[in-house]
Amino acid sequence: MTTVLGILVISYAFIAFEAIVPGGILGIFGFIGLFIAAYFAYLEFGGWFAPALTFLGGGLGALLLVFLEFKWLAKSPLGNKLFLGKVVSGTSNKVQTDKDLVGQTGVTSTDLHPEGLVKVDAAEYDAYSEDGFLCKGTHVQVTGMDSFRIRVRSNS
């Protein structure tokens, strides 16, 4: 009986850590542990009732553990660090043709290594530096456009 309970506790630990460690492997180990506990219940008590009760009771306990984990974990300080709590908002670059931006000048808003943000006419764009690394505040000229970013070169 001690062996069965020990295996169930280890299985519950695997299932509990599955909520924190992504990937599913710990949950699978916990589920396999339920089968192992049922097997040891069969060896110790024989018949089919003890293994079935061990597996079903262990499974219900695991489901209850997961339910409580997500109810509690979502509101805990640890859960706030683990789960995404904010919605990311923003917009992509406005649609412009090559002729609108090519040849214009701007200033890098961030370091470009080689990608970053460039401000052209009070609007910020995702940019790719054809010169490689450029420091923040460097004056650049737009040389072309890709699907979602502009290509720039340093003016100096």
N, C-alpha and C positions, 0 to 999 in steps of 0.2 A: 504494500500500500504506500509506503514511503517513497518507493521508486516511482510509482505512478504520479503521486503528488509532486515530486521533484521535477519530473519531466513536464508536467502541466505548468508549473511555475516558470521553468525555463522557456517553454513555448509562449507563455503570456509575456515574458520579457521580450522575446523576439518580436512579437506582434506589437507590443507597446513602442519599441524603438523604431518600428516600421513607419510610424507617423512622423518621426523626426528625420530618419535617414531615408532618402528616396531610393527607388530602384526596384522594390518588390522582393528582393532576395530574403530579407529578414522575415517578411510575412510568409513566404513560402516555407522557410525553415520552421516557423511557428506552426504552420498547418501540418507539416510533416511530423512535428513533435506531437501533435494530437493523435496521429496514427500510431506513433511509437508508444504513447501512453496507453492507447487502447490495446495494443499488442501485449504490453506488460500486464495490463489488467486481465487479459485472457490467460496469460501464463500463471498469474497468481490465483485467479478465481475460477477459471475455466468457463465453459459454456459461452453463450452469446450475449447474455444480459449485461454483465459487468463491462465488457468492451464497448458495447453499444451505448450504455449509459455514460461511460467515460468519454467517448468521442462526442456524443451529442451534448452532454453537459459541458465539456470543455469547449466545444464549438459555440454554444450559447454564451458561455463566459467570455470567450474571445470577442464575439460580436458586441456584447455589453461593454467590454473594455474599449473597443474601438469607438463605439458611440460616445462613451463618457470622455474619452481622450479628445475627440474632435469638438465636443461641446465645451469642455474645460480649456483645452489647448488654444482654441480660437480666441478666447478672451483673456488668456494669461499673458504676462510680460514675455515669456519665452515664445508663445505663439505669435505675438505681434512682431517678433524678430524673424520668425520662420515663414509666415504667410504674407502674401502681397495684400496690403491694406489700402493702397491708393490707386486711383485710376490715373493712368498716364494720359494727359491731354496735350494737344498740340496740332499743328498743321504741317503739311509738307509744303515744299516750295510751290508757289503759284505757277501755273502753266505759262511759259513764255517761249517764244521762238528764239532760235539762235541769233537772229538779227537784233533782238531787243537788248541782249546783254553783252554780246561779243564786242570787245573793244572798250567797254566801260572800265572804269577804275573803281577800286574799293579798298577796304582795310580789313585785315584779318581780325576777327573777334576772338579767336582762340589760336593756340599754336596749331600749325598745320604740320602733321608728321605722318604721311603727307596729306591726311584728310583732316578737316575741321570746318569751322564756320567763317564766312566772309560776309561783311556788310557792304552792299552796293546800293546806293540811293535809298538809304534808311531801311532796307529790307535785308534780312540775313538769309544766306543760302548755304547749303552743304557744298563744300568745295574740295577739290583735289589739286594739290600743288604739283605742277610739272617740274618744279625745281627741287622737290624733296622737302626737307624740313624748313619751315618758315616760322619765325617768332610772332607772337601776338603783337598787333599794331603795325605790321609790315604793310606797305602800300603795294597793291597787286593790280594786275590788269587781267580781265577775263579773256581767255583765248578760245574757249569753246564750251560746249555743253554735252553732257552725257544724259542718260535717261532721267536721273534724279539728282544730279549735282552739276556744278559748273567747274571748269578747269581754269586754273589761274597760273600766272607767272609773276615773279617779283618785278617791280618797276625799277629797282636799283641795279 
